[in-house]
Amino acid sequence: MYSRGIKGDNMDFGWFFKLPGLFITGGVVLILIALIVFLLGSKKGEEKKEPINESEKTDQTPVEPIAPAVDPVVVAPVAPVVQPVAATPVAPVEPVTVTPVAPTVEPVTVTPVAPMVEPVTVTPVAPTIEPVTVTPVTPTVEPIVSNEEVKPAGPEEI
């Protein structure tokens, strides 16, 4: 009945233009781009990690800094220079002595809020159980009296 995938006539490309098809296609394209960037980035990192030989380090001569070819420019200060003011003599400060004072604590009187109640002793009393007398009830069956005749059910009534 359905033979999709066997013949080229049955392939429906309209699915790729619907929302799920666009999301899946976009995701696959982004994964391929990320894979390519990852692979190219790892190859560049391997090339940069080449060891430097000891002989290459000693062959280089130190470079002296080059003097600038431009004449030095003297910059005039914008704000006038302030001369420091002579400090005025300060009178010496005598140290202050502090004598510790013992804290005074007044005694607190505690008044009971409620008077104390003496515990009551309870003597356990054994409960008295009175016997219950049960009188048996004899059931009485009354006959059912009806004026209708009882007919046996036949095969046509079942």
C-alpha positions in Angstrom: 0.0 0.0 0.0 2.7 2.5 1.1 6.1 2.1 -0.4 7.9 5.2 0.7 11.6 5.3 0.3 11.6 2.7 -2.4 10.7 4.9 -5.3 11.7 8.6 -5.7 8.1 9.5 -6.5 6.9 9.1 -2.9 9.4 11.4 -1.2 7.7 14.5 0.2 10.1 17.5 0.6 7.3 19.7 2.0 8.1 18.5 5.5 11.4 20.4 5.4 9.5 23.7 5.1 7.3 23.1 8.1 8.4 24.2 11.6 9.8 20.9 12.9 11.7 20.3 9.7 13.2 23.8 9.8 14.4 23.3 13.4 15.9 19.9 12.7 17.6 21.0 9.5 19.0 24.2 11.3 20.3 22.1 14.2 22.1 19.7 11.9 23.7 22.6 10.0 24.9 24.2 13.3 26.3 20.9 14.5 28.3 20.5 11.3 29.6 24.1 11.5 30.6 23.5 15.2 32.4 20.2 14.3 34.4 21.9 11.5 35.4 24.8 13.8 36.4 22.4 16.6 38.5 20.3 14.3 40.3 23.3 12.7 40.8 24.9 16.1 42.5 21.8 17.5 44.9 21.6 14.6 46.1 25.2 15.1 46.7 24.6 18.8 49.0 21.7 18.0 51.1 23.7 15.6 51.7 26.5 18.2 53.0 24.1 20.8 56.3 23.5 19.0 59.3 23.3 21.5 62.0 26.0 21.2 65.5 24.7 21.0 68.2 25.9 23.4 70.4 27.0 20.5 67.8 29.3 19.1 67.5 31.1 22.4 71.3 31.9 22.6 71.6 33.0 19.0 69.5 36.1 19.5 71.3 39.2 20.5 69.7 41.7 23.0 68.2 44.7 21.3 68.9 48.1 22.7 66.0 50.5 22.9 66.0 53.1 20.0 66.0 56.7 21.0 63.0 58.6 19.8 63.7 60.9 16.7 61.3 63.6 18.0 62.6 66.5 20.1 61.3 66.2 23.6 58.4 68.6 24.4 58.4 70.5 27.7 54.9 70.6 29.1 54.1 73.5 31.3 51.9 72.8 34.4 48.4 74.1 34.1 47.8 74.8 37.8 50.3 77.0 39.7 52.6 75.1 42.0 51.6 75.6 45.6 54.4 76.0 48.2 53.9 73.9 51.3 52.8 75.9 54.3 54.8 75.7 57.4 53.1 73.5 60.0 51.9 75.3 63.1 53.2 73.8 66.4 50.6 71.7 68.2 50.5 71.5 71.9 51.2 68.0 73.2 48.2 66.1 74.4 48.3 64.6 77.8 47.1 61.0 78.1 43.7 60.7 79.7 43.6 58.2 82.6 40.4 56.2 83.0 39.5 54.6 86.3 37.3 51.6 85.9 34.1 51.7 87.9 32.6 48.6 89.2 29.0 48.1 88.0 26.3 48.2 90.7 23.7 45.5 90.4 20.6 45.8 92.5 19.2 42.5 93.8 16.0 41.4 92.0 13.2 40.2 94.0 11.1 37.4 92.4 7.5 37.2 93.3 5.7 34.0 92.4 2.9 34.6 89.9 0.6 31.8 91.1 0.6 30.2 94.5 2.1 26.7 94.6 -0.5 24.0 94.8 0.4 20.9 96.7 0.1 17.7 94.6 -3.0 15.7 95.2 -2.5 12.0 95.9 -5.1 9.8 94.2 -5.7 6.3 95.4 -6.7 4.0 92.6 -10.1 2.4 93.0 -10.9 -0.9 91.3 -13.9 -0.4 89.0 -16.9 -2.5 89.8 -18.4 -4.5 86.9 -22.0 -5.4 87.1 -23.1 -8.5 85.2 -25.5 -7.8 82.3 -28.5 -10.1 81.9 -29.4 -11.0 78.4 -32.7 -12.6 77.6 -32.7 -14.6 74.4 -35.2 -13.7 71.8 -36.8 -16.5 69.9 -37.6 -15.6 66.3 -41.1 -16.3 65.1 -41.8 -17.0 61.5 -45.1 -16.0 60.1 -46.4 -17.7 57.0 -46.9 -15.5 53.9 -50.4 -15.8 52.6 -51.2 -14.8 49.0 -54.1 -15.3 46.7 -52.1 -15.8 43.6 -51.3 -19.2 42.2 -47.7 -20.1 41.6 -47.1 -21.4 38.1 -43.8 -23.1 37.1 -41.8 -21.2 34.5 -41.9 -22.7 31.1 -39.3 -22.5 28.4 -41.1 -19.7 26.5 -41.0 -17.4 29.6 -37.3 -17.7 30.3 
